[in-house]
Amino acid sequence: MSIDQLIATRLQSLRKAQGLSLEQLASRSDVSKAMISKIERQDSSPSASLLGRLAASLGVSLAQLLAEDNAQSAPLRLLAQQEVWQDPDIGYLRRQVTAHEEHGAPELVEITLPAGTRVSYPGWSHQAYRQRLWMVEGSLNIDYGAQNYALSAGDALTFGVDLPITFSNPGEHPCRYLLVMSDK
């Protein structure tokens, strides 16, 4: 299954499981009903920010929108088994290193953010979770609510998803970082 098929299937499944119409999800997420419909029909590939708004309004992590329902954690998860998604607008690249598990095991995601780009997400209003970010290479600015952080390779930051957050790469080269997400 392609990543666009997976996103379409998961979005529609999560929306219907919560008993939401396209119009209700559009109202919650500030994403147009037409755009949600296009994503569900695979007529459009969403941006990272748009996916973030949809995930937040559904009360799920971004990983839950980008992973199959039956994804299981295994002792070995080969590179070819890790879901990869790329933002069609800015080239943001997200690799789901470990599978999302319902019973609260931490998950690991690798992000590559192109030079001079930014991604913004709203605060998650329900089912908020914690993230630990470790900078692998490059530089990254993070606006978390009213707090501002400038990170360089080797730096680490712990934060939640309860407040609006913006990740921006001020450098001339892509930056790469790892996110560990957990319920605690």
C-alpha positions as CSV (number, residue, x, y, z in Angstrom):
1,M,0.0,0.0,0.0
2,S,1.4,3.4,-0.9
3,I,1.7,6.1,1.8
4,D,-1.1,8.2,0.1
5,Q,-3.4,5.1,0.2
6,L,-2.4,4.5,3.8
7,I,-3.1,8.2,4.8
8,A,-6.5,8.1,2.9
9,T,-7.5,4.8,4.6
10,R,-6.4,5.8,8.1
11,L,-8.0,9.3,7.9
12,Q,-11.4,7.9,6.7
13,S,-11.2,5.1,9.3
14,L,-10.4,7.4,12.2
15,R,-13.0,9.9,11.1
16,K,-15.8,7.3,10.8
17,A,-14.8,5.6,14.1
18,Q,-15.4,8.9,15.8
19,G,-18.7,9.3,14.0
20,L,-17.6,12.5,12.3
21,S,-18.8,13.7,9.0
22,L,-16.5,15.5,6.6
23,E,-18.1,18.8,7.6
24,Q,-17.6,18.1,11.3
25,L,-13.9,17.2,10.8
26,A,-13.4,20.3,8.6
27,S,-14.9,22.5,11.4
28,R,-12.7,20.9,14.1
29,S,-9.5,21.0,12.1
30,D,-9.8,24.2,10.1
31,V,-9.2,22.1,7.0
32,S,-11.7,22.5,4.2
33,K,-14.3,19.7,3.6
34,A,-13.1,19.6,0.0
35,M,-9.5,19.1,1.0
36,I,-10.4,16.3,3.4
37,S,-12.4,14.6,0.7
38,K,-9.5,14.9,-1.8
39,I,-7.1,13.3,0.7
40,E,-9.6,10.5,1.4
41,R,-10.0,9.9,-2.4
42,Q,-6.2,10.2,-2.9
43,D,-6.7,13.2,-5.2
44,S,-4.3,15.3,-3.0
45,S,-1.3,14.7,-0.9
46,P,-1.5,16.7,2.3
47,S,1.3,18.9,3.8
48,A,2.8,18.2,7.2
49,S,1.0,21.1,8.8
50,L,-2.3,20.0,7.3
51,L,-1.8,16.4,8.6
52,G,-0.9,17.8,12.0
53,R,-4.2,19.8,12.1
54,L,-6.2,16.7,11.2
55,A,-4.3,14.5,13.7
56,A,-4.8,17.0,16.5
57,S,-8.6,17.4,15.7
58,L,-8.9,13.6,15.7
59,G,-7.0,13.3,19.0
60,V,-4.3,11.0,17.6
61,S,-0.6,11.3,17.0
62,L,0.7,12.0,13.5
63,A,2.2,8.5,13.6
64,Q,-1.4,7.1,13.9
65,L,-2.3,8.8,10.7
66,L,0.8,7.4,8.9
67,A,0.8,3.8,10.2
68,E,-1.3,0.8,9.5
69,D,-3.8,-0.4,12.2
70,N,-2.0,-3.8,12.4
71,A,1.5,-2.5,12.6
72,Q,3.3,-4.5,15.3
73,S,6.5,-3.9,17.1
74,A,9.1,-6.6,16.4
75,P,12.6,-7.1,17.6
76,L,13.9,-6.2,14.2
77,R,12.2,-3.6,12.0
78,L,14.1,-3.4,8.7
79,L,14.6,-0.1,6.9
80,A,12.2,-1.3,4.1
81,Q,9.5,-1.9,6.7
82,Q,9.6,1.7,8.1
83,E,6.9,3.9,6.6
84,V,8.3,7.0,4.9
85,W,6.2,10.1,4.1
86,Q,7.4,13.3,2.3
87,D,5.6,16.6,2.4
88,P,4.8,17.5,-1.2
89,D,5.1,21.2,-0.6
90,I,8.4,21.6,1.4
91,G,10.1,18.2,1.1
92,Y,9.9,17.5,4.9
93,L,10.7,13.8,5.3
94,R,9.3,11.6,8.1
95,R,10.4,8.0,8.7
96,Q,8.4,5.9,11.2
97,V,11.4,4.0,12.7
98,T,9.4,2.0,15.2
99,A,5.7,1.0,14.9
100,H,3.0,2.9,16.8
101,E,1.6,0.7,19.5
102,E,-1.7,1.2,21.3
103,H,-0.4,0.1,24.7
104,G,1.9,3.1,25.2
105,A,5.3,1.8,24.1
106,P,7.5,4.8,23.0
107,E,7.8,5.3,19.3
108,L,10.7,6.6,17.4
109,V,10.5,8.9,14.3
110,E,13.3,10.4,12.2
111,I,12.7,13.8,10.6
112,T,14.7,15.5,7.9
113,L,13.7,19.2,7.5
114,P,15.1,21.0,4.4
115,A,17.0,24.2,4.8
116,G,15.0,27.3,5.2
117,T,11.7,25.5,5.8
118,R,9.2,25.4,8.7
119,V,6.4,23.2,9.9
120,S,3.7,24.4,12.4
121,Y,1.3,22.3,14.3
122,P,-1.6,23.3,16.6
123,G,-1.7,22.1,20.2
124,W,-3.4,18.7,20.7
125,S,-6.5,19.3,22.8
126,H,-7.0,15.7,23.8
127,Q,-4.7,12.7,24.3
128,A,-1.7,15.0,24.5
129,Y,1.7,13.2,24.7
130,R,5.3,13.9,25.4
131,Q,8.2,14.1,22.9
132,R,11.9,14.0,23.3
133,L,13.9,15.4,20.4
134,W,17.6,14.7,19.8
135,M,19.3,16.7,17.1
136,V,21.5,14.5,14.9
137,E,22.8,17.1,12.4
138,G,22.2,20.7,11.5
139,S,20.3,23.4,13.4
140,L,16.7,23.7,14.4
141,N,14.6,26.5,16.0
142,I,11.5,25.4,18.0
143,D,8.7,27.7,19.1
144,Y,6.7,25.9,21.7
145,G,4.0,28.1,22.9
146,A,5.8,31.3,24.1
147,Q,9.1,29.4,24.5
148,N,11.8,29.6,21.9
149,Y,14.7,27.1,21.6
150,A,17.7,27.0,19.2
151,L,19.1,23.5,18.9
152,S,22.4,22.3,17.3
153,A,23.7,18.8,16.7
154,G,23.8,16.8,19.9
155,D,21.2,18.9,21.8
156,A,18.1,17.4,23.3
157,L,14.7,18.9,24.2
158,T,11.7,17.4,26.0
159,F,8.3,19.0,25.3
160,G,4.6,18.1,24.9
161,V,2.1,18.6,22.1
162,D,-0.3,20.5,24.3
163,L,0.8,23.9,22.9
164,P,1.2,25.1,19.3
165,I,4.7,24.3,18.0
166,T,6.8,25.4,15.0
167,F,9.9,23.6,13.8
168,S,12.1,25.7,11.5
169,N,15.4,25.1,9.9
170,P,17.4,28.4,9.8
171,G,20.4,26.7,8.2
172,E,21.7,26.3,4.7
173,H,21.6,22.5,4.8
174,P,18.9,20.0,5.8
175,C,18.7,19.2,9.5
176,R,17.9,15.8,10.9
177,Y,16.5,14.9,14.3
178,L,14.9,12.0,16.1
179,L,11.7,12.2,18.1
180,V,10.8,9.7,20.8
181,M,7.1,10.0,21.6
182,S,5.5,8.5,24.8
183,D,2.3,8.9,26.8
184,K,4.2,10.0,29.8
